[in-house]
């Protein structure tokens, strides 16, 4: 069971690292892909008890999501407003997955952010020397 948990935690971290490089999850298709992958990981973890801790950050995100959904009804372009929900919807399964981690794995996420930045900077540097990248 410990090995399975380690693999699932690694999958969540890899999704986190890839999401930063995936256009920063700005575009709607990126958000939809991220939501699908993170929801799949969340479903695969169904054997564990799901815990949702309502912290200030989680409450603010849920309020933000509610305002985003309500904006669909008053927006000039309701279709694009509805598609825009996909931009931020991926945060909900990520938040749920993040809250399922123990403190050590949550700290691993934050310690990994500078390393992700280093890797992205190296890719950018390679793009400077090799224009085809």
Residue pairs with C-beta under 8 A, 6 or more apart in sequence:
8 41
8 44
8 45
9 101
9 105
9 108
11 41
12 38
12 41
12 97
12 98
12 101
13 108
13 109
13 112
15 34
15 37
15 38
15 41
15 94
16 94
16 109
16 112
17 112
17 116
17 119
19 25
19 30
19 34
19 90
19 94
20 116
20 120
21 116
21 120
21 123
22 30
22 33
22 34
23 30
24 30
25 31
25 34
25 87
25 90
26 87
27 87
28 83
28 84
28 86
28 87
29 86
30 87
31 86
31 87
31 88
31 89
31 90
32 86
32 89
32 90
34 90
34 94
35 86
35 89
35 90
35 92
35 93
38 90
38 93
38 94
38 97
39 93
41 93
41 97
42 50
42 93
42 96
42 97
45 97
45 100
48 100
50 96
50 100
51 99
51 100
52 58
52 96
52 99
53 99
58 95
58 99
61 91
61 92
61 95
64 88
65 85
65 88
65 89
65 91
65 92
68 84
68 85
68 88
69 85
71 81
72 78
72 81
72 82
72 85
75 81
98 106
98 109
101 109
123 133
126 133
127 133
